[in-house]
């Protein structure tokens, strides 16, 4: 007997899409002086809205507005008063969660169940958490009189547009800074709606500014002399360029960059639990996750059984309409990213790895790539070294814990890792030897605003979230 899920689509009308969106500067939506862009639904490649973009003059205006607000209003304001604004914004994000989830799915391509259950609730949680810290900074271990840095320039990526914006905005505003946010070129809509929410909450003009645009706008922002700090989340290549540009300027910098995380499965692991963790680690958000578990290291005695059961589980994943509540894997965010995934998968074939592709049906239109697993992978292969940022898993095996650690750390990245074992001592032994900012044990992709997140090596430096994350925004 065979059966399938009936379609359960969410209504796109809930997003409240408008024909056009504009930059947010000095508390108002204004006409940008850059060339307009059209944001596209990755699931259909149909246009969603026209978005006005910022020019260099707009960047100057936003930084000036942020400086004025920081010096005259937001900086002198008490922490308790700042907290009120953040609490209001957090509450409205929670109240408008369904609208924001649909908007994010349309603009980004990720499944609605992820935006509904992860992205929007976690964004709201970060705003709530940091609002609670705003009047307690002197008791946070940041020194006797922590003071804001001033004006923060933040650039966020397209994989978690709303969540990454909240990660930057919440600690910056809680500590008395003002912020100029540059969302990703392909996913600007939720950040602009967040600006609307902030304005409706009465946030003083200039405290938050949002500048849509391409990489040139981001470059103009991070290089602006009027900033006191730059917070960037994105690719390692761009992060290196930013670090070079800011070297010697005295401006503070935090970078959360790429990753090539290893998910280590020992022979004594609970296999069903580990399989779910591996699937979540690489196929969540179509693999568009910096900390994705894109390398599976499985111990040899269980490798054959584990991979057989893993393929069976992956074959059951549903790829399709991101607005369908039954969809597990949505659309790739852009054609450029899809082409990169295709090229790197082809490199895996050329270098001798064995490709297995899920037999799932793909939609006839849109940007989709099936869940893919490569076995017989060598550490020198590109698919084992480079960040694919897609639903592609590379599998290696190991015999001993020392070999697992050696293979897991054979990468310039160091953002995250996972360890699966029934023995707590083995999990701790392994975690202590992994070079990664975050190590999960018997779980993966668990985020909490009270816990710091960040990497080492080519995955960047600095932490976001928790008490530790506040330190990057005060002097």
Helices and strands as residue ranges (DSSP letters): G 12-15, E 20-21, E 23-25, E 28-30, E 37-41, E 46-51, H 56-69, I 70-74, H 79-95, H 97-108, H 112-114, I 115-119, H 120-133, G 137-139, E 151-155, H 161-174, E 178-182, H 189-200, E 208-210, H 215-222, E 229-233, H 236-246, E 252-256, E 262-265, H 271-283, G 284-287, E 295-299, H 300-315, H 335-350, E 354-357, E 372-375, H 382-385, E 392-398, H 401-408, E 416-420, H 424-433, E 438-441, G 457-459, E 460-461, H 466-470, G 471-473
